[in-house]
């Protein structure tokens, strides 16, 4: 073995040391250069933004700038300057910030083209939404391999397509580009192979076209928002790919041109919200959708759906306006005529084409149904030639025994000729020419003319029947007689049922000389100023005298609350059921109060929702005006926020406040867009939010409700409501949209957080919205101002959740109504937080109503937002960071406050 000379060891050691020093020197030089480069880029950004008083960057070291974070080696890793009223543009040098992980400039007024950010391989969160950027470069996403969250919403980009370069971001979880002028088809790479963790895809209000990508079948998308595509050819084709997207929880595809039947929903066990209105969907509503246990919201209005009107679980918020589809009947409990069922089964074999659904309406096929000719209410001719039909020939044609001529020529039908057609007793002419049929021709009777030319693969020999003979006319006649016998028995049974129902109805009518029923037909209610001494209650009928007795003659001891035009009393029915009776006297309240009385009836007989107080009955006689409601045991929310000491009740824990806010939001969301008509409440406040025995909330007092105008159009009304909750544009002009309710709800959220009233002259800032705005500017001050009864130490996420709700409250109460979210957004934000708590029984001294703080992590919950339809230029942005990043610059308006009862 050779031995190394001692001197050589010394030389080797010196050489190695020198190399290490050179390497360290190089690293230090590169680090210094990178740091210097980052500082130069930040100076470019500062210059491009033309910073105003809302953001001052004066230090020479950008790592000391507000809302900028750096790593230990002075590399810029985070820039969070959203909602700072910034103007100007972004510099092209941004792509040099190669260590940047989060870039947020959302909700400003930035203009000009977006610079390319190609090569930012560390970038994870990109929030550019709600600005005025004019274009986006084709290489914008190149090299962004770490992207997780992307927000490009509401920017007036010139037309662009989602580039292939985005597909390198395999860790992408959310991609949102609502109203961003995207054109072309939806890229195939949004499937699960490319983006295995993508759960949110929001591309609403663009100009996308084409069909849903087949690769969606392999995706893990939970929230899919592709609604309201603009242009002459929006998204179209079949929805069949949805049946394999088993992770879906929310699907918004409304306002497109999707056609064909609804898919099988049996595997979509997590689906909660399905909006398919305003498309061209045909066929029957499948039982797999109707029976889906997870379902909460369904919107199918304005399609061409056929068959019987579906009967969903009453707990499902259903939007299915009458006469906006092609159902045979709009009566939920009625079945289609058997011949209609037969024709629909025939349509199923050719994919329920639009050409049928557009005219096959009602329950009588002999009334102008396309392709059908009748004689004495019997179908004698079916002529479907040149209709572009694709599919097979249904064997159920054989059930139309009166059929004489069947013409299916010049289509794209495939398969074989059903042998059952040969059993039609009256068939004389069959034209199947110019299709793609194959196989043997059944043995028709000799007097039947069969045309089959133009089908090159069709056979020449007849297929034998089991007996070896063609079916005889006597066999056909026997089958016909049996069918008509069954039909006759069914009709007889139905007649007996109708007669029984009529007798019961007449019997009740004779006994109901004391009954006045709420209007359930969705029409406007007209009431005279005087009427009989009658009242109707869903759980029974009674006279006003009985109602007096049940309320102890409207005694003081039974008063639950007082409103502007009436007093609410507690009553007890004979069976022990509690009710709430609102008593108004027209002689005192005048015409305005009478209008409120009518409004409550008109609204509450049209809407039913678990978070809206139910009207059980009403009555008017002389000066008496009575409204009977379900009883809410725990009373108004205001008692638990502002008067809990005086009332002797426990203050609400944060988890319970969150659930109450979600309950109210869901009720208002239903009023705004999920009911048969859309309504604006106009008087949301804690005293009009009632709590049941389970502490779940319901919205009450609908005396000021008005029909909502279409979309963002406003409606002129007389100023009404409660000061302190009035939206500024309403107080100034008297014009309303649904956004006036959103403003009021934002104030309620502030009250839930602070435990203070909307207006309090003992505060330095009397108006809560102004005070709240200033508090958010400083984290420590804000935390100290939170209602002290809320235990901020109960878990690690409580304060973070409160900060999220605080920012939501600021958005809801924005001065500009266009910057307020829809209630659907609000519901999704709150539900993603509230679902972390599950009602249970525990010994939590700070919340006696029992909340289990289990569930998903906050970061996962924050993915569950809803798409917003109709908000121009400024959408409520999602928080993806902790409390330190929730400071906002909220502008509110002056208001005053008063409070009333139910």
C-alpha positions in Angstrom: 0.0 0.0 0.0 1.3 3.5 -0.9 1.6 6.0 1.8 0.9 9.7 1.2 3.8 12.0 2.0 3.0 14.3 5.0 3.7 17.4 2.9 1.2 16.3 0.3 -1.4 16.0 3.0 -0.8 19.6 4.0 -1.0 20.8 0.3 -4.2 18.8 -0.1 -5.7 20.4 3.0 -4.7 23.9 1.9 -6.2 23.2 -1.6 -9.5 22.0 -0.1 -9.7 25.0 2.3 -9.1 27.4 -0.6 -11.9 25.7 -2.7 -14.3 26.0 0.2 -13.5 29.6 0.7 -14.0 30.3 -3.0 -17.4 28.5 -2.9 -18.5 30.5 0.2 -17.4 33.7 -1.5 -19.4 32.8 -4.6 -22.5 32.0 -2.5 -22.2 35.2 -0.5 -21.8 37.2 -3.7 -24.8 35.5 -5.3 -26.9 36.1 -2.2 -25.9 39.7 -2.0 -26.6 40.1 -5.7 -30.0 38.5 -5.3 -30.8 40.7 -2.3 -29.7 43.7 -4.2 -31.8 42.6 -7.1 -34.9 42.2 -4.9 -34.4 45.7 -3.5 -34.2 47.1 -7.0 -37.4 45.3 -8.0 -39.2 46.6 -4.9 -38.1 50.1 -5.7 -39.5 49.6 -9.3 -42.8 48.4 -7.7 -43.0 51.4 -5.4 -42.4 53.7 -8.4 -45.0 52.0 -10.6 -47.7 52.1 -7.9 -47.3 55.8 -7.2 -48.0 55.1 -3.6 -50.5 57.3 -1.7 -51.2 57.8 1.9 -52.7 54.4 2.3 -49.2 52.8 2.0 -45.9 54.4 2.6 -42.6 52.7 1.9 -39.8 55.0 2.9 -37.1 52.8 4.4 -34.2 52.0 2.1 -34.5 48.3 3.1 -37.7 46.9 1.5 -37.7 44.1 4.1 -38.7 46.7 6.6 -41.7 47.9 4.6 -45.2 47.3 5.8 -46.9 44.2 4.3 -43.6 42.9 2.9 -41.9 39.8 4.3 -38.4 38.6 3.7 -36.4 35.5 4.4 -33.3 35.4 6.6 -31.2 36.0 3.6 -33.1 39.2 2.7 -35.0 37.7 -0.2 -38.6 39.0 -0.6 -41.0 36.1 0.0 -44.3 37.9 0.5 -46.0 41.1 -0.8 -49.5 41.6 0.5 -50.9 45.0 -0.5 -54.5 44.2 -1.3 -57.3 46.6 -0.7 -55.1 49.7 -0.4 -56.8 51.9 -3.1 -53.6 51.6 -5.1 -53.4 52.9 -8.7 -50.7 52.6 -11.2 -49.3 49.4 -12.8 -47.0 46.5 -12.1 -43.3 46.6 -13.3 -41.9 44.1 -15.7 -39.0 43.3 -13.3 -41.3 41.4 -10.9 -40.2 38.1 -12.4 -36.8 38.7 -10.8 -38.3 38.1 -7.3 -37.5 34.4 -7.6 -38.0 33.7 -3.9 -41.5 35.2 -3.9 -44.1 32.9 -2.4 -47.1 35.2 -2.1 -48.1 38.1 -4.2 -51.3 39.9 -3.4 -52.6 43.1 -5.0 -56.3 42.3 -5.0 -59.1 44.9 -4.7 -57.2 47.9 -5.9 -57.4 50.0 -9.1 -54.3 48.8 -10.9 -54.2 49.2 -14.7 -52.1 48.3 -17.7 -50.9 44.8 -18.8 -49.8 42.2 -16.3 -46.1 41.6 -16.6 -44.9 38.1 -17.2 -44.2 36.2 -14.0 -42.5 33.3 -15.8 -40.0 31.5 -13.8 -41.3 32.3 -10.3 -41.0 28.6 -9.2 -41.6 29.4 -5.5 -44.8 31.4 -6.0 -47.7 29.7 -4.2 -50.4 32.3 -3.8 -51.3 34.8 -6.5 -54.1 37.3 -5.8 -54.7 39.8 -8.7 -58.5 39.9 -8.6 -60.6 43.0 -8.7 -58.4 45.4 -10.6 -58.3 46.9 -14.1 -55.5 44.9 -15.7 -55.8 45.1 -19.5 -54.1 41.9 -20.7 -52.3 38.8 -19.5 -49.2 37.5 -21.4 -49.2 34.0 -22.9 -46.1 32.9 -20.9 -47.5 34.3 -17.6 -47.6 30.9 -15.8 -44.5 29.4 -17.3 -42.3 27.8 -14.6 -44.8 28.4 -11.7 -44.5 24.8 -10.5 -45.4 25.6 -6.9 -48.7 27.5 -7.5 -51.6 26.5 -5.2 -54.1 29.4 -5.2 -54.7 31.7 -8.2 -57.3 34.6 -8.3 -57.6 36.6 -11.5 -61.3 37.5 -11.1 -62.9 40.7 -12.4 -60.2 42.1 -14.6 -61.0 43.5 -18.0 -58.4 41.4 -19.8 -58.4 41.4 -23.6 -59.5 38.0 -24.8 -57.1 35.2 -23.7 -57.0 31.4 -23.4 -55.8 29.5 -20.4 -52.3 28.5 -21.5 -50.9 25.0 -21.5 -48.0 26.3 -19.3 -50.4 26.3 -16.3 -50.3 22.5 -16.3 -46.8 22.5 -14.6 -48.5 23.6 -11.4 -49.3 20.1 -10.2 -50.0 21.3 -6.6 -52.8 23.7 -7.8 -55.7 23.7 -5.4 -57.8 26.6 -6.5 -58.0 28.5 -9.9 -60.5 31.4 -10.0 -60.9 33.6 -13.0 -64.5 34.9 -12.9 -65.3 37.6 -15.4 -61.8 37.6 -16.8 -62.7 37.4 -20.6 -61.4 33.9 -21.1 -62.3 32.4 -24.5 -62.0 29.0 -26.1 -62.5 25.6 -24.6 -61.9 24.5 -21.1 -58.4 22.8 -21.2 -58.3 19.1 -20.7 -55.5 19.3 -18.2 -57.9 20.3 -15.4 -58.5 16.6 -15.0 -57.2 14.7 -11.9 -54.0 13.4 -13.5 -52.5 16.9 -14.0 -54.0 18.5 -10.9 -54.5 15.8 -8.3 -55.4 18.3 -5.5 -57.5 20.8 -7.5 -60.8 21.2 -5.6 -62.0 24.6 -6.8 -62.4 25.7 -10.4 -64.2 29.0 -10.9 -64.6 30.2 -14.5 -68.0 31.9 -14.4 -68.9 34.9 -16.6 -66.4 34.4 -19.3 -66.8 33.4 -23.0 -65.9 29.7 -22.8 -67.4 27.4 -25.4 -67.5 23.7 -26.3 -68.2 20.8 -24.0 -67.1 19.7 -20.6 -63.7 18.0 -20.8 -63.7 14.3 -20.6 -60.8 14.4 -18.2 -63.2 15.9 -15.6 -64.1 12.3 -15.0 -60.8 11.8 -13.3 -60.8 15.0 -11.3 -61.1 15.7 -7.6 -63.0 19.0 -8.1 -65.4 19.8 -5.4 -66.7 23.2 -6.4 -67.2 23.7 -10.1 -68.5 27.1 -11.3 -68.9 27.5 -15.0 -72.1 29.5 -15.0 -73.2 32.4 -17.2 -70.8 32.1 -20.1 -71.2 35.0 -22.5 -71.1 35.0 -26.3 -73.1 33.4 -29.0 -72.0 29.8 -28.3 -71.6 29.2 -24.6 -70.8 25.9 -23.0 -72.9 23.1 -24.5 -73.2 19.4 -24.9 -73.9 16.6 -22.5 -73.6 16.6 -18.7 -72.7 12.9 -18.6 -69.2 13.5 -17.3 -70.6 14.8 -14.0 -71.7 11.3 -13.0 -68.0 10.3 -12.5 -67.0 13.5 -10.6 -67.7 11.8 -7.3 -66.1 14.6 -5.1 -68.5 17.3 -6.2 -70.2 19.4 -3.5 -71.3 22.4 -5.6 -72.0 22.6 -9.3 -73.0 25.9 -10.9 -73.6 25.4 -14.7 -76.6 27.7 -15.2 -76.8 30.2 -18.0 -75.3 28.0 -20.7 -76.6 25.7 -23.5 -76.1 22.3 -22.1 -78.5 19.8 -23.5 -79.6 16.2 -23.3 -80.7 14.3 -20.2 -79.5 14.7 -16.6 -76.8 12.2 -15.7 -76.9 9.5 -13.0 -76.2 11.2 -9.6 -76.1 8.1 -7.5 -72.4 8.3 -6.9 -72.3 12.0 -6.0 -72.9 11.4 -2.3 -71.3 14.8 -1.3 -73.3 17.0 -3.7 -75.1 19.8 -1.9 -75.7 22.6 -4.4 -76.8 22.0 -8.0 -77.7 24.9 -10.3 -78.6 24.0 -13.9 -81.2 26.6 -14.7 -81.3 28.4 -18.0 -80.0 25.6 -20.2 -81.6 23.3 -22.7 -81.7 20.1 -20.7 -84.3 17.5 -21.6 -85.6 14.2 -20.3 -86.8 13.1 -16.9 -85.4 14.3 -13.6 -83.7 11.1 -12.4 -84.6 9.5 -9.1 -80.8 9.4 -8.3 -81.0 13.2 -8.0 -84.3 13.4 -6.2 -83.3 10.9 -3.6 -79.8 12.2 -3.0 -79.5 12.6 0.8 -76.7 15.2 0.7 -78.7 17.6 -1.4 -79.5 21.1 0.0 -80.1 23.4 -3.0 -81.4 22.5 -6.5 -82.2 25.0 -9.3 -83.7 23.5 -12.5 -85.8 26.4 -13.8 -86.0 27.3 -17.4 -85.0 24.1 -19.2 -87.0 21.6 -21.2 -87.2 18.8 -18.6 -90.0 16.3 -19.2 -92.1 13.7 -17.5 -93.7 14.2 -14.0 -92.6 17.2 -11.9 -90.1 15.8 -9.4 -90.9 15.8 -5.7 -87.7 16.6 -3.7 -87.3 16.3 0.0 -88.9 19.4 1.7 -85.6 20.2 3.2 -84.1 20.9 -0.2 -84.3 24.5 -1.3 -85.8 24.0 -4.7 -86.0 26.5 -7.5 -88.3 25.0 -10.1 -90.7 27.7 -11.3 -93.9 26.4 -12.9 -94.3 26.4 -16.6 -90.6 26.9 -17.3 -90.0 23.3 -18.3 -91.9 20.7 -20.3 -93.3 18.6 -17.5 -96.5 16.9 -18.3 -98.1 18.4 -15.2 -96.9 20.9 -12.7 -98.8 19.1 -9.9 -96.3 17.4 -7.7 -98.6 14.5 -6.9 -99.9 13.7 -10.4 -98.6 11.2 -12.8 -98.3 11.6 -16.6 -100.8 9.9 -18.9 -99.6 6.4 -19.8 -99.3 7.3 -23.5 -97.1 10.3 -22.5 -94.9 7.9 -20.5 -94.7 5.7 -23.6 -93.6 8.5 -25.8 -91.0 9.7 -23.3 -89.5 6.2 -23.2 -89.3 6.3 -27.0 -87.6 9.7 -26.8 -85.1 8.3 -24.3 -83.8 5.8 -26.9 -82.8 8.8 -29.0 -81.4 10.9 -26.2 -84.4 13.1 -25.5 -83.8 15.5 -28.4 -84.6 19.1 -28.1 -86.9 18.9 -31.1 -89.2 16.8 -29.0 -88.9 18.6 -25.7 -89.6 22.0 -27.2 -93.1 21.0 -28.2 -93.9 17.9 -26.2 -95.5 19.8 -23.4 -98.6 19.1 -21.3 -100.3 15.8 -20.8 -102.1 15.4 -24.2 -99.9 14.2 -27.1 -102.6 15.1 -29.5 -102.2 18.8 -28.9 -99.6 19.9 -31.4 -96.8 17.5 -30.3 -94.1 17.5 -33.0 -94.2 14.4 -35.3 -97.5 13.1 -34.1 -100.9 12.9 -35.8 -104.0 11.8 -34.0 -107.5 10.7 -35.0 -110.2 10.6 -32.2 -107.5 11.1 -29.5 -105.6 8.1 -30.8 -102.1 8.4 -32.3 -102.2 7.1 -35.9 -99.0 8.6 -37.4 -95.5 9.0 -36.0 -93.4 11.0 -38.5 -89.8 11.6 -37.2 -88.1 11.8 -40.6 -85.1 14.2 -41.0 -85.0 15.1 -37.3 -81.3 14.3 -36.9 -82.1 11.5 -34.4 -79.2 9.6 -33.0 -79.7 6.4 -31.1 -81.8 3.2 -31.5 -85.4 2.4 -32.3 -87.4 1.8 -29.2 -89.4 -1.4 -28.8 -92.0 0.7 -27.0 -93.5 1.9 -30.3 -95.4 -1.4 -30.0 -97.4 0.0 -27.1 -99.1 2.6 -29.4 -101.7 0.1 -30.7 -103.5 2.7 -32.8 -100.3 3.4 -34.8 -100.8 3.1 -38.6 -97.8 4.8 -40.1 -94.3 5.0 -38.5 -91.7 7.1 -40.4 -88.1 7.2 -39.1 -86.3 7.8 -42.4 -83.3 10.0 -43.0 -81.8 10.0 -39.5 -78.8 8.4 -37.9 -80.5 5.6 -36.1 -78.4 2.5 -35.4 -79.0 -1.0 -34.0 -81.6 -3.5 -35.1 -85.3 -3.3 -35.9 -87.2 -4.3 -32.7 -89.2 -7.5 -33.3 -92.0 -5.9 -31.2 -92.9 -3.6 -34.1 -94.3 -6.6 -35.9 -97.0 -6.9 -33.2 -98.6 -3.5 -34.0 -102.2 -4.5 -35.0 -102.9 -1.5 -37.1 -99.5 -0.8 -38.7 -99.7 -0.3 -42.5 -96.5 1.6 -43.3 -93.0 1.5 -41.9 -90.2 3.7 -43.4 -86.7 3.1 -42.0 -84.7 4.1 -45.0 -81.4 6.0 -44.9 -80.2 5.1 -41.4 -77.5 2.9 -40.0 -79.6 -0.1 -39.1 -78.3 -3.7 -39.2 -79.5 -7.2 -38.5 -82.6 -9.2 -39.6 -85.9 -7.7 -40.4 -88.8 -9.0 -38.2 -91.7 -10.8 -40.0 -94.3 -8.1 -40.5 -97.7 -8.9 -41.9 -98.0 -9.1 -45.6 -100.1 -5.9 -45.8 -97.4 -3.8 -44.1 -95.2 -1.8 -46.4 -91.6 -1.7 -45.1 -89.1 0.6 -46.6 -85.5 -0.1 -45.5 -83.2 1.0 -48.4 -80.2 3.1 -47.4 -79.2 0.7 -44.6 -76.4 -1.3 -46.2 -75.9 -3.6 -43.2 -79.5 -4.6 -42.8 -80.3 -8.3 -43.5 -82.6 -9.8 -46.0 -84.1 -12.7 -43.9 -86.7 -12.3 -41.3 -86.0 -13.3 -37.8 -88.4 -16.1 -36.7 -90.7 -15.8 -33.8 -90.4 -18.4 -31.0 -93.3 -20.4 -32.5 -91.8 -20.2 -36.0 -94.7 -18.1 -37.2 -95.4 -14.3 -37.4 -97.6 -13.1 -34.6 -101.2 -13.4 -35.4 -103.8 -10.7 -35.3 -105.7 -12.5 -32.6 -102.6 -12.5 -30.4 -102.2 -8.8 -30.9 -105.9 -8.2 -30.2 -105.6 -10.2 -27.0 -102.7 -8.2 -25.8 -104.5 -5.0 -26.8 -107.6 -6.0 -24.8 -105.5 -6.8 -21.8 -103.8 -3.4 -21.9 -107.1 -1.6 -22.2 -108.5 -3.6 -19.3 -105.6 -2.5 -17.1 -106.0 1.1 -18.2 -109.7 0.9 -17.5 -109.1 -0.4 -14.0 -106.6 2.4 -13.3 -109.0 5.0 -14.5 -111.8 3.6 -12.3 -109.6 3.7 -9.3 -108.5 7.3 -10.0 -112.1 8.3 -10.4 -113.0 6.8 -7.0 -110.1 8.6 -5.4 -111.1 11.9 -7.0 -114.7 11.4 -5.9 -113.5 10.7 -2.3 -111.3 13.8 -2.2 -114.2 15.9 -3.5 -116.5 14.6 -0.9 -114.0 15.3 1.9 -113.4 18.8 0.4 -117.1 19.6 0.4 -117.5 18.3 3.9 -114.6 20.5 5.1 -116.1 23.5 3.2 -119.3 23.2 5.0 -117.6 23.2 8.4 -115.3 26.1 7.4 -117.6 29.0 7.8 -114.9 30.3 10.2 -111.9 29.7 7.9 -109.8 32.2 6.0 -106.8 30.5 4.4 -103.5 31.9 3.5 -103.0 32.3 -0.2 -100.8 29.4 -1.4 -100.9 30.0 -5.2 -98.1 32.5 -5.4 -100.4 35.3 -6.5 -100.6 38.7 -4.8 -103.0 38.8 -1.9 -105.8 41.4 -1.9 -107.5 42.1 1.5 -110.3 44.4 2.3 -110.2 46.6 5.3 -113.0 44.7 7.0 -113.8 41.0 7.1 -115.4 38.2 9.0 -114.4 36.9 12.4 -112.4 34.0 11.0 -109.0 32.6 11.3 -107.2 29.7 9.8 -104.2 28.0 11.4 -102.3 25.2 9.7 -102.7 23.1 12.8 -106.4 23.6 13.1 -109.2 26.2 12.9 -110.6 28.4 15.6 -112.5 31.6 16.2 -111.0 34.9 17.4 -112.7 34.3 20.7 -110.7 31.1 21.1 -107.5 32.9 20.2 -108.3 35.5 22.8 -108.7 32.7 25.4 -105.4 31.1 24.3 -103.5 34.4 24.8 -105.3 35.2 28.1 -107.3 37.9 26.3 -104.0 39.4 25.0 -102.8 40.0 28.5 -99.7 42.0 29.5 -98.1 38.8 30.9 -98.2 37.2 27.5 -96.4 39.9 25.6 -93.3 38.7 23.8 -92.4 42.0 22.1 -93.6 45.2 20.5 -93.2 46.4 17.0 -94.0 49.6 15.1 -97.6 48.6 14.3 -98.3 45.7 16.7 -97.7 43.7 19.8 -96.7 40.0 19.9 -98.4 37.7 22.4 -97.7 34.2 23.4 -100.5 31.7 23.0 -101.0 28.1 23.9 -103.2 25.8 21.8 -105.4 23.2 23.4 -102.9 20.5 22.7 -100.1 22.5 24.4 -98.5 23.8 21.2 -97.1 27.3 21.7 -97.9 30.0 19.1 -97.0 33.7 18.7 -99.8 36.1 17.8 -99.1 39.5 16.3 -102.0 41.8 17.0 -102.4 45.1 15.0 -105.2 47.6 15.1 -105.9 49.3 11.8 -107.5 52.3 13.5 -104.1 53.0 15.2 -101.7 51.8 12.6 -103.3 53.5 9.5 -102.8 52.5 5.9 -99.1 51.9 6.2 -99.6 49.4 8.9 -102.3 47.7 6.9 -99.8 47.5 4.0 -97.3 45.7 6.3 -100.0 43.3 7.4 -100.8 42.4 3.8 -97.1 42.2 3.0 -96.4 39.7 5.7 -99.2 37.5 4.4 -98.3 37.8 0.8 -94.6 36.9 1.4 -94.9 34.2 4.0 -97.6 32.3 2.0 -95.1 32.1 -0.9 -91.9 31.2 1.0 -91.0 28.2 3.2 -87.6 27.8 4.7 -86.2 26.4 7.9 -84.6 29.7 8.6 -87.6 31.9 8.0 -90.4 32.1 10.7 -93.5 30.3 9.4 -96.9 32.0 9.2 -99.5 29.6 10.6 -102.6 31.8 10.0 -104.1 35.3 9.7 -107.3 37.1 10.3 -108.9 40.6 9.9 -112.2 41.8 11.4 -113.0 45.4 11.8 -110.0 46.9 13.7 -108.5 43.5 14.4 -105.5 42.4 12.4 -104.0 39.1 13.6 -101.0 37.2 12.4 -100.3 33.8 13.9 -96.7 32.5 13.8 -94.7 29.5 15.0 -93.4 30.2 18.5 -89.6 30.7 18.9 -88.8 29.7 22.5 -85.6 31.7 23.0 -86.8 35.0 21.7 -84.8 37.6 19.7 -81.1 37.5 19.2 -80.8 41.0 20.6 -81.5 39.6 24.1 -78.4 37.5 24.0 -76.1 40.2 22.5 -77.1 43.4 24.3 -79.4 42.5 27.2 -78.2 39.1 28.5 -77.5 40.4 32.0 -80.9 42.0 32.4 -82.7 39.0 30.8 -80.8 36.5 33.0 -79.5 34.5 30.2 -76.0 33.2 29.3 -74.1 35.1 26.7 -73.4 33.4 23.4 -70.1 31.6 22.7 -68.4 32.4 19.4 -69.3 29.0 17.9 -73.0 29.7 18.6 -72.8 33.2 17.1 -71.2 31.8 14.0 -74.0 29.2 13.5 -76.7 31.9 14.1 -75.0 34.1 11.5 -75.0 31.2 9.1 -78.7 30.4 9.7 -79.7 34.0 9.0 -77.5 34.1 5.9 -79.2 31.0 4.6 -82.6 32.4 5.2 -81.8 35.7 3.4 -80.1 33.8 0.6 -83.3 31.9 0.0 -85.3 35.2 0.0 -82.9 36.7 -2.5 -82.7 34.0 -5.1 -83.8 30.5 -4.2 -87.6 31.1 -3.6 -90.1 31.1 -6.4 -89.9 34.9 -6.3 -87.0 37.0 -5.1 -87.5 39.3 -2.1 -85.7 42.0 -0.2 -86.3 42.0 3.5 -85.3 45.7 4.2 -85.3 45.4 8.0 -82.7 42.9 9.0 -81.5 43.4 12.6 -81.0 41.3 15.8 -84.6 42.0 17.1 -86.0 40.4 13.9 -83.8 37.3 14.3 -85.6 34.8 16.5 -84.0 31.7 18.2 -85.7 28.4 18.8 -85.3 26.0 21.6 -82.2 24.5 19.9 -80.8 28.1 19.5 -81.1 27.9 15.7 -82.1 31.2 14.2 -85.0 32.3 11.9 -85.6 35.6 10.2 -88.9 37.3 11.1 -90.9 40.5 10.5 -91.7 40.6 6.7 -93.8 43.7 6.8 -91.3 45.8 4.8 -90.4 43.1 2.2 -90.5 44.0 -1.4 -90.1 42.0 -4.6 -86.5 42.1 -5.8 -85.8 43.6 -9.2 -84.0 41.6 -11.8 -80.2 41.2 -11.3 -78.6 44.5 -10.2 -81.5 46.8 -11.3 -82.8 48.9 -8.4 -86.3 49.6 -7.3 -87.6 52.9 -6.0 -89.5 52.7 -2.7 -90.3 54.9 0.3 -87.6 54.9 2.9 -88.3 52.3 5.6 -86.3 50.1 8.0 -84.2 50.8 11.0 -81.5 53.4 11.1 -78.1 51.9 11.8 -78.8 49.1 9.4 -79.8 51.1 6.3 -77.5 50.9 3.3 -76.1 54.3 2.3 -77.5 54.2 -1.2 -80.9 53.3 0.1 -80.9 56.1 2.7 -79.8 58.6 0.1 -82.0 57.7 -2.9 -84.7 55.4 -1.6 -83.7 52.8 -4.3 -83.1 49.2 -3.3 -81.5 46.0 -4.5 -80.8 42.8 -2.6 -77.5 44.5 -1.6 -79.4 46.6 1.0 -80.0 43.4 3.0 -76.3 42.4 2.6 -75.3 45.7 4.1 -77.7 45.1 7.1 -76.3 41.6 7.5 -72.7 43.1 7.6 -73.8 45.3 10.6 -75.3 42.2 12.3 -71.9 40.4 11.9 -70.2 43.4 13.6 -72.7 43.2 16.4 -72.0 39.5 16.8 -68.3 40.1 17.1 -68.4 43.2 19.3 -71.5 42.6 21.3 -72.4 46.2 20.8 -75.4 47.8 19.0 -75.3 49.4 15.6 -75.7 52.8 17.1 -74.5 53.8 20.6 -74.1 57.5 21.6 -71.9 56.5 24.5 -69.1 55.3 22.1 -66.5 57.7 20.7 -67.8 56.6 17.3 -71.6 56.3 17.6 -72.0 54.4 14.4 -70.7 50.8 14.7 -69.6 50.6 11.1 -67.2 53.6 11.5 -65.8 52.4 14.8 -65.4 48.9 13.5 -63.5 50.2 10.5 -61.0 52.0 12.6 -60.5 49.0 15.0 -59.5 46.8 12.1 -56.5 49.0 11.3 -54.8 47.7 14.4 -54.7 44.1 15.5 -54.2 44.6 19.2 -56.9 47.3 19.4 -59.3 45.1 17.5 -58.7 42.0 19.7 -59.3 44.1 22.9 -62.6 45.4 21.4 -64.0 41.9 20.8 -67.0 41.1 23.0 -65.3 40.1 26.3 -67.8 37.3 26.8 -66.2 35.4 23.9 -63.5 33.1 25.1 -60.6 33.7 22.7 -58.6 30.9 24.4 -61.0 28.1 23.7 -59.0 26.9 20.7 -56.2 28.0 18.4 -58.5 29.0 15.5 -61.2 31.1 17.2 -59.4 34.4 16.8 -58.5 33.6 13.2 -62.1 32.7 12.4 -63.3 36.0 14.0 -60.9 37.9 11.9 -62.3 36.2 8.8 -65.8 37.1 9.8 -64.7 40.6 10.5 -63.4 41.1 7.0 -66.5 39.6 5.6 -68.5 42.1 7.7 -66.5 44.9 6.2 -67.2 43.7 2.6 -70.9 43.3 3.3 -71.1 46.9 4.7 -69.1 48.5 1.9 -70.4 51.9 0.9 -70.4 50.7 -2.8 -73.1 48.1 -3.3 -71.2 46.6 -6.2 -68.4 45.7 -3.8 -70.8 43.8 -1.5 -71.0 40.0 -2.1 -74.1 38.0 -2.8 -75.6 36.2 0.1 -74.5 32.9 -1.6 -70.9 34.0 -1.0 -71.6 34.9 2.6 -73.2 31.5 3.2 -70.2 29.7 1.8 -67.7 31.6 3.9 -69.7 31.1 7.1 -70.5 27.5 6.4 -66.8 26.7 5.8 -66.1 28.0 9.4 -69.3 26.9 11.2 -68.9 23.3 10.0 -65.9 23.0 12.3 -68.3 22.9 15.2 -71.0 20.3 15.6 -73.9 20.7 18.0 -73.6 18.4 21.0 -74.0 18.4 24.8 -71.0 19.5 26.8 -70.1 21.4 29.9 -68.6 24.5 28.1 -69.2 27.2 30.7 -68.8 29.8 28.0 -71.4 28.3 25.7 -74.2 26.4 27.3 -75.7 25.4 24.0 -73.0 22.8 23.2 -70.6 23.1 20.2 -68.1 20.5 19.1 -65.1 22.1 17.6 -64.3 19.2 15.3 -63.9 19.1 11.5 -61.5 20.1 8.8 -58.7 22.6 9.1 -59.2 26.2 8.4 -57.0 26.1 5.3 -59.2 23.4 3.9 -62.4 25.1 4.9 -61.3 28.3 3.2 -61.5 26.5 -0.2 -65.3 26.2 0.0 -66.4 29.5 -1.5 -69.3 30.0 -3.8 -69.3 31.6 -7.3 -71.1 34.9 -7.5 -73.5 35.7 -10.3 -73.9 39.3 -11.3 -71.3 41.2 -9.3 -69.5 43.7 -11.6 -66.0 44.8 -11.0 -65.4 43.8 -7.4 -65.9 40.3 -5.8 -65.6 39.5 -2.1 -62.1 38.0 -2.0 -61.2 34.9 -0.1 -58.8 35.1 2.9 -56.0 32.6 2.6 -53.9 33.8 5.5 -54.1 34.5 9.2 -55.3 37.5 11.2 -52.2 39.6 10.5 -53.4 39.8 6.9 -57.0 40.7 7.5 -56.6 44.4 7.9 -59.0 46.2 5.6 -59.8 49.7 4.5 -63.6 49.8 4.9 -65.7 52.8 4.0 -69.1 53.0 5.7 -71.8 55.6 6.0 -73.6 57.4 8.7 -76.7 55.8 10.1 -78.8 55.8 13.2 -80.6 53.1 15.1 -83.9 52.0 16.5 -85.3 48.7 17.5 -88.6 47.0 17.3 -90.2 43.7 18.1 -91.2 40.7 15.9 
